[in-house]
Amino acid sequence: MLSVPVMLLHILVLPVFFLCFTLIYQSEWMVSFLSMGLDSGRMVFNVLMLMCIMIGVLCASRIPMTSLRRHLQLTWFPYILWSLAEVVVFACFAALYMALMYGDYGYFAALGECFLLTIGTVTYPYLIITAITCATHPNEKAAAEDDLVRFADNTGRLKLVIANDVILYVEAQENYIAVHYMEGEQHKEYSLRQSMRGIEELMDKHGIVRCQRSYFVNPRHVKVLRRDKEGFIQAELDVINSKPVPVSPKYYEQLSKML
């Protein structure tokens, strides 16, 4: 629902459908409202202006939605509310334009007309785009679930569920492990009673590799592998102020091939 192709479908298809529908269908009510009782040229001009307003509203809505898709876990209900909000915002701006163009036509009267016009023209393309998205991305939710790493303690109790791409590294701390991850711009740490051997299969499944006896590291966040003054290999991460993660010679070659 939040992919770039879906965003482009909304921004391009909805305004074009609105333009074609209003200019082809031309019911008596629609012609009277959009032409302001004047000639057909005024109707075409107004429809083009309303289409431009729709493009602006969709860009202001869909571009941020898509840009924040990793942080927005939209289920169907909030997604439907978001889409309805787009319709309402467009109707409000369209009514403002029509009220200003009419002069003596009240804003709230124009708002009712614009809301009916919007619902009558863009409901079908909204539904069609959603249906196409569901048909072409049937495993999108399952894929998102697969990206979640579920950490359980040594009794099997679930303690932490986190996206694998925000995990930086995992380190052993005596009878505990510490999961280091990013939450927004903050580096966070979560400790649970578990062993490195106990999470090894889980880490392999999610592409987080062992780099030293006491460390697993996420290759997605490794910026460079380098030797320090003492000759020890360290993985520098792409996170500001994060400590380097030690890498033993045994795992160096495997990790370097993943970068």
Steps between C-alpha positions, in 0.01 A plus 500: 500500500793733567728419207623757248303348205179518704577862588549585131177321408305720740672824399460437125190284455257673737534852349490366142190294578340805663574707189371241254190414702386859548560596137341187349209426734373860533179454696269802513591573864872462437497728196298765684734500800833482319410747223352748752204534266724635226656336195672162467840669486457610860419141597816364335711766673349424840544126457867551413548720808329243723722229351807705591368541855449123520858436384627737768297334775610151394867602483480658846341180633654208311864611480542530880298180549731309267817661637407392852382152402761332720364683804132487404338164566164584340231237530192516280292714737746792538585474130131543411476795741808654336341463156174656622702787646650558154149523354386744772809723466462511121129587534587783742757655266279445195209670678723795590600538136143472372366743764763757406429455129122522543521809718145483639507120551539407868796289611296237683259465208801448272650256752196273482507505121876434486477214747228330292700563183813348653327192641322444170816517290791351697336219699539252217869571424579482874338156517661380175852608606454332838379180333796502260739555791353208694514274193860584409639504855324208673801417716581855608374450854671162530826654379470773762444236766809311381707815556420494871750339736344342808734471795398260776679433830637160599157395633339565160313814605484765227682813615573717196359529146696727270561557128823339386621808313519710819715249690864610519663213690446253780760443770539246777499623861567202729160323527325768294506636147464868414317595180620835366258667260386835366170660597468803279830685554570340839732208569322267743595182685279218625631220723343160549607174659614289206818351352672572171455138399129527581446778243747383235234340278276807536786730400590287197139508386497881497846553349666618821835324510746399766815710483663397825438252780299758694349701215250482215494798263251618241689538167246762388654744748869417453666794331855368485729232643837628620793404722580707808848587624529166678411311184152395608223512238198715579173569321410868497125559481306766312361639826658807657672437836444123483797300625684278247411131510794257529546251216712189541713371207284187494192702387672782311479349152133402535401846622707688239326310219161626628594868485 
